[in-house]
């Protein structure tokens, strides 16, 4: 009987393939609040590629204070004030606005897919998207992948560029440093080419020399074992 392959082991979950709960204890999102807020702390989270902002808001009508977390923007400082979903003439970096209030050319991040979900897209260090056009109740955005996507004008976004743009420029130098960094994010490192492992460890395993197995997964392969080309329409060189 063979062993679980890597994709199956990761899906099953174990001490080897499990991120520390403390790593993702900061839940990023937007508050149900409109007005001014203040950055009270910059947090270095090992599980994220960018710093995290701890922001405090005060509801004057209810005389209550609450805290939420957002991805840090480039140039953020503790004690800085930001505006949340407030109609202003010129939005500054860090302000949380609705897409309908963003001018074409505005750089944004932490974009909501649906109004009220707290932000799901463009949250890695150094990345940003750009507003390029408007049509009726839809806003067209140029994503970091250079793909254009339409969003609802009521979706909230944060103005600016995410901090941590130079994180990939400095080399790791030592393999141990890379290992501990990947481990803090719950990722497996390092990877071995699948054709180099034993036949019990992977469907591609056991290939010696040039005799590499086909990369076409079987139709009835179970989840986790469906690796390679999954039911392609055709294979081989196209005849002209």
Buried (B, 14 or more C-beta within 10 A) or exposed (E): EEEBBBBBBBEEEEEEBEEEEEBBEBEBBBBEBEBEBBBEBBEEBEBBBBBBBBBEBBBEEEEEEBEBBBBBBBEBEEEBEBBBBBEEEEBBBBBBBBBEBBEEEBBBBBBBEEEEEBBBBBBBBBBBBBBEEBEEEBBBBBBBEEEEBEBBBBBBBBBBBBBBBEEEEEEEEEEEEBEEEEBBBBEEEEEEEBBEBEEEBBBBBBBEEEEEBEBEBEEEBEEBBBBBEEEEEEEEEEEE
